[in-house]
Amino acid sequence: MEAMGPGGEGLDSGRVAKVDVDAGKIMIEHRPIWSFYMEAMTRIFKVRDTTMLTGLAPGDRIRFKVERAEGGFVITWIENANW
């Protein structure tokens, strides 16, 4: 069963490689993101709200929602999936 984000959207999954709170960015090793025809890769994403990065560390498994915005891709939702 696919995880659901705010508003019922499906979430993508990956692992945190690096967190840069000051820059408002996160590097994620992610599975394919089919909605954007993006293959599995490691990529740096901007985050809409830097408070979403609180408590995340390299190695954490996450689920996230990514959208096209600001001339690229922006993470609009992150949840820790280490449980």
C-alpha positions in Angstrom: 0.0 0.0 0.0 1.4 3.4 -1.0 1.8 6.0 1.8 -0.4 9.0 1.6 0.6 12.6 2.1 -1.5 15.7 3.0 -4.5 15.8 0.8 -4.3 12.1 0.0 -1.4 12.3 -2.5 1.0 9.4 -2.9 4.4 9.9 -1.3 7.8 9.0 -2.7 10.5 7.2 -0.6 14.2 7.5 -0.1 17.0 7.9 2.3 18.6 11.2 3.6 22.1 11.6 2.4 22.7 15.2 3.7 20.7 18.0 5.4 21.6 21.7 5.0 19.1 23.6 7.2 20.8 27.0 6.5 20.4 26.6 2.7 17.0 25.0 3.0 18.1 21.9 1.1 18.2 18.1 1.5 20.1 15.5 -0.5 18.0 12.4 -0.9 18.8 9.0 -2.4 15.4 8.2 -3.8 13.5 5.5 -5.8 12.1 6.4 -9.2 9.6 9.3 -9.0 7.3 8.3 -11.8 5.1 11.4 -11.8 8.2 13.4 -13.0 9.7 10.5 -15.1 12.7 10.7 -12.8 14.9 7.6 -12.4 16.3 6.5 -9.0 19.2 8.8 -8.1 20.7 10.9 -5.5 19.6 14.5 -5.8 19.5 17.8 -3.8 16.0 19.3 -3.3 14.9 22.6 -1.9 12.4 22.4 0.9 9.4 24.7 1.1 9.7 25.0 4.9 13.0 24.5 6.6 11.3 23.3 9.8 10.5 20.1 8.0 14.3 19.3 8.2 14.2 19.3 12.0 15.2 15.9 13.4 16.3 14.5 10.1 19.9 13.0 9.8 21.9 11.2 7.1 20.7 7.6 6.9 17.1 8.3 7.9 14.5 6.6 5.7 11.9 9.1 4.6 8.7 9.5 2.6 8.2 12.8 0.8 6.1 14.8 -1.6 7.9 16.7 -4.3 6.4 19.4 -6.7 7.7 21.4 -9.6 8.1 25.0 -8.4 10.6 27.8 -8.3 12.3 26.7 -11.5 13.0 23.2 -10.2 11.7 20.6 -7.7 10.7 21.5 -4.1 9.9 19.1 -1.2 6.5 20.1 0.2 6.1 17.3 2.8 8.6 15.0 4.6 7.9 12.3 7.1 10.5 10.1 8.9 9.9 6.4 8.0 12.4 4.8 10.4 9.7 3.3 12.6 
